[in-house]
Amino acid sequence: MAIDKEIKKKVTEEWLNVFPQLSAFAQNKLYKILGSCIIGIELIKSPFSEEYSPYFVIYSLWEKDMKTCLSGPILLSRLKNKKGFEYNIPYEKHSMFFDDVLDSIQKQSTLSFDENISLKKLISILDEYSKTSPLSAAPNSYLQAALQEAKLKIALFVGVAEAKSILEQINKRNWDLNHFKACGIDVNGWLQSLQTTIINRDEFLKQIEINKQDKKIAKLKSSELTL
């Protein structure tokens, strides 16, 4: 039997009560703007049962339009309980699990939603994410490279020097040329595109501002990404 819409709505409202800095982008998507990113929590329903799992998410704000920005997350990390197991929360028993979920989130302290966040903190979260499966299985793959590119662009929002520091790290990596090729990417062309993005920082920042004017995005609360 399908879960009543009112029950799902109540679940979302409870999450928003606990994380008032997040805004309801959609019923199961609670977001806020952080510098050049959207961060938040998604309550993703199981395709097999009337349960949901909370995920921590990060999306970019620098793509050509918001549809492209939201087409795939930079980070999608399923929240886990104290024993390291992923949550599957029955909608109708949500209140029985909720306190435990919140306690786990606070102890994992992935990110605080109610304050400005430093670039260093956000980069460390992405670095930790890069060590998780399936990314960890191929440390020099194009999937890893895409995450490094996101790091560079997040840093570029703060400053050119910060982006150049990450580009230096990228240039030192022994990238898997075959995997790049399988993904239809030329390594040298990719590296050059990163340099070009840094040079054209003003255009990069302008595109972020354009995307922030999108009607649904403009309604989101925001925090500053700081040095």
Helices and strands as residue ranges (DSSP letters): H 5-18, E 23-26, E 29-34, E 37-45, E 51-60, H 66-69, E 75-78, E 89-90, G 91-93, H 94-108, E 117-118, H 119-130, G 135-137, H 142-158, H 160-172, H 177-182, H 187-199, H 201-212, H 215-218, E 222-223, E 225-226
